[in-house]
Amino acid sequence: MNARKTMKQFYTETEVAHALCISLEALHELLDKHVFDLDNPRPDVLEFTHAELLLLSVWAEPERACNVITMPGKDQIFI
């Protein structure tokens, strides 16, 4: 008998917003703030992995961010 719950491979935007207890609009704001910009716009349809859900949960609750090492923002990355 396996007591572990199977993780889904991908989560929809609606599932992620529900899991984070935020609205779909708030999820889009997080994504636009941290991931997408004018040169790389947010696609119409997105799917997320479990790891991405974890990262989004940190962004959705900034007070928890003190437990995470801050990465440079997208505007601070030089290639």
ZADO-1210 file (C-alpha; in nm, 4 decimals, padded with zeros to 6 digits):
<atoms>
<atom x="00.0000" y="00.0000" z="00.0000" code="MET" pos="1"/>
<atom x="00.1375" y="00.3383" z="-00.1014" code="ASN" pos="2"/>
<atom x="00.0307" y="00.6243" z="00.1276" code="ALA" pos="3"/>
<atom x="00.1918" y="00.8918" z="-00.0874" code="ARG" pos="4"/>
<atom x="-00.0284" y="01.1143" z="-00.2957" code="LYS" pos="5"/>
<atom x="00.0809" y="01.1246" z="-00.6581" code="THR" pos="6"/>
<atom x="00.1910" y="01.4692" z="-00.7733" code="MET" pos="7"/>
<atom x="00.0620" y="01.5947" z="-01.1014" code="LYS" pos="8"/>
<atom x="00.3210" y="01.6635" z="-01.3681" code="GLN" pos="9"/>
<atom x="00.1674" y="01.9999" z="-01.4622" code="PHE" pos="10"/>
<atom x="-00.0770" y="02.2422" z="-01.3013" code="TYR" pos="11"/>
<atom x="-00.3055" y="02.4895" z="-01.4804" code="THR" pos="12"/>
<atom x="-00.3149" y="02.8593" z="-01.3968" code="GLU" pos="13"/>
<atom x="-00.6482" y="02.8092" z="-01.2205" code="THR" pos="14"/>
<atom x="-00.5094" y="02.5235" z="-01.0091" code="GLU" pos="15"/>
<atom x="-00.2030" y="02.7287" z="-00.9144" code="VAL" pos="16"/>
<atom x="-00.4079" y="03.0347" z="-00.8190" code="ALA" pos="17"/>
<atom x="-00.6354" y="02.8135" z="-00.6080" code="HIS" pos="18"/>
<atom x="-00.3396" y="02.6411" z="-00.4395" code="ALA" pos="19"/>
<atom x="-00.1857" y="02.9800" z="-00.3547" code="LEU" pos="20"/>
<atom x="-00.5214" y="03.1216" z="-00.2365" code="CYS" pos="21"/>
<atom x="-00.4924" y="03.4128" z="-00.4787" code="ILE" pos="22"/>
<atom x="-00.6998" y="03.5259" z="-00.7741" code="SER" pos="23"/>
<atom x="-00.6049" y="03.4485" z="-01.1322" code="LEU" pos="24"/>
<atom x="-00.5407" y="03.8212" z="-01.1797" code="GLU" pos="25"/>
<atom x="-00.3014" y="03.8212" z="-00.8822" code="ALA" pos="26"/>
<atom x="-00.1181" y="03.5222" z="-01.0317" code="LEU" pos="27"/>
<atom x="-00.0810" y="03.7094" z="-01.3606" code="HIS" pos="28"/>
<atom x="00.0544" y="04.0123" z="-01.1713" code="GLU" pos="29"/>
<atom x="00.3154" y="03.7925" z="-00.9990" code="LEU" pos="30"/>
<atom x="00.4205" y="03.6420" z="-01.3293" code="LEU" pos="31"/>
<atom x="00.4394" y="03.9803" z="-01.5001" code="ASP" pos="32"/>
<atom x="00.6448" y="04.1214" z="-01.2122" code="LYS" pos="33"/>
<atom x="00.8945" y="03.8354" z="-01.1796" code="HIS" pos="34"/>
<atom x="00.9040" y="03.6476" z="-01.5103" code="VAL" pos="35"/>
<atom x="00.7594" y="03.8240" z="-01.8120" code="PHE" pos="36"/>
<atom x="00.8110" y="04.1693" z="-01.9638" code="ASP" pos="37"/>
<atom x="00.7416" y="04.3599" z="-02.2861" code="LEU" pos="38"/>
<atom x="01.0104" y="04.1681" z="-02.4761" code="ASP" pos="39"/>
<atom x="00.8923" y="03.8328" z="-02.3376" code="ASN" pos="40"/>
<atom x="00.5150" y="03.8591" z="-02.2858" code="PRO" pos="41"/>
<atom x="00.3110" y="03.6097" z="-02.0862" code="ARG" pos="42"/>
<atom x="00.1637" y="03.3378" z="-02.3135" code="PRO" pos="43"/>
<atom x="-00.2136" y="03.2949" z="-02.3294" code="ASP" pos="44"/>
<atom x="-00.1951" y="02.9488" z="-02.1705" code="VAL" pos="45"/>
<atom x="00.0559" y="02.8387" z="-01.9082" code="LEU" pos="46"/>
<atom x="00.1246" y="02.5167" z="-01.7212" code="GLU" pos="47"/>
<atom x="00.3393" y="02.4921" z="-01.4102" code="PHE" pos="48"/>
<atom x="00.5518" y="02.2216" z="-01.2504" code="THR" pos="49"/>
<atom x="00.5542" y="02.1466" z="-00.8775" code="HIS" pos="50"/>
<atom x="00.8880" y="02.3315" z="-00.8433" code="ALA" pos="51"/>
<atom x="00.7436" y="02.6398" z="-01.0135" code="GLU" pos="52"/>
<atom x="00.4455" y="02.6253" z="-00.7791" code="LEU" pos="53"/>
<atom x="00.6883" y="02.6346" z="-00.4859" code="LEU" pos="54"/>
<atom x="00.8653" y="02.9422" z="-00.6249" code="LEU" pos="55"/>
<atom x="00.5338" y="03.1152" z="-00.6916" code="LEU" pos="56"/>
<atom x="00.4313" y="03.0476" z="-00.3315" code="SER" pos="57"/>
<atom x="00.7371" y="03.2426" z="-00.2113" code="VAL" pos="58"/>
<atom x="00.6556" y="03.5338" z="-00.4411" code="TRP" pos="59"/>
<atom x="00.2908" y="03.5273" z="-00.3328" code="ALA" pos="60"/>
<atom x="00.3884" y="03.5589" z="00.0363" code="GLU" pos="61"/>
<atom x="00.6781" y="03.8080" z="00.0576" code="PRO" pos="62"/>
<atom x="00.6950" y="03.7739" z="00.4372" code="GLU" pos="63"/>
<atom x="00.8248" y="03.4181" z="00.3841" code="ARG" pos="64"/>
<atom x="01.1022" y="03.5415" z="00.1548" code="ALA" pos="65"/>
<atom x="01.3410" y="03.5875" z="00.4485" code="CYS" pos="66"/>
<atom x="01.3862" y="03.2082" z="00.4392" code="ASN" pos="67"/>
<atom x="01.5077" y="03.2169" z="00.0793" code="VAL" pos="68"/>
<atom x="01.8286" y="03.3469" z="-00.0777" code="ILE" pos="69"/>
<atom x="01.7367" y="03.6350" z="-00.3070" code="THR" pos="70"/>
<atom x="01.8283" y="03.5946" z="-00.6723" code="MET" pos="71"/>
<atom x="01.9006" y="03.8963" z="-00.8948" code="PRO" pos="72"/>
<atom x="01.5911" y="04.0459" z="-01.0535" code="GLY" pos="73"/>
<atom x="01.5302" y="04.0039" z="-01.4249" code="LYS" pos="74"/>
<atom x="01.6494" y="04.3638" z="-01.4771" code="ASP" pos="75"/>
<atom x="01.9785" y="04.2902" z="-01.2973" code="GLN" pos="76"/>
<atom x="02.0889" y="03.9910" z="-01.5037" code="ILE" pos="77"/>
<atom x="02.3705" y="04.0576" z="-01.7481" code="PHE" pos="78"/>
<atom x="02.4500" y="03.8172" z="-02.0280" code="ILE" pos="79"/>
</atoms>
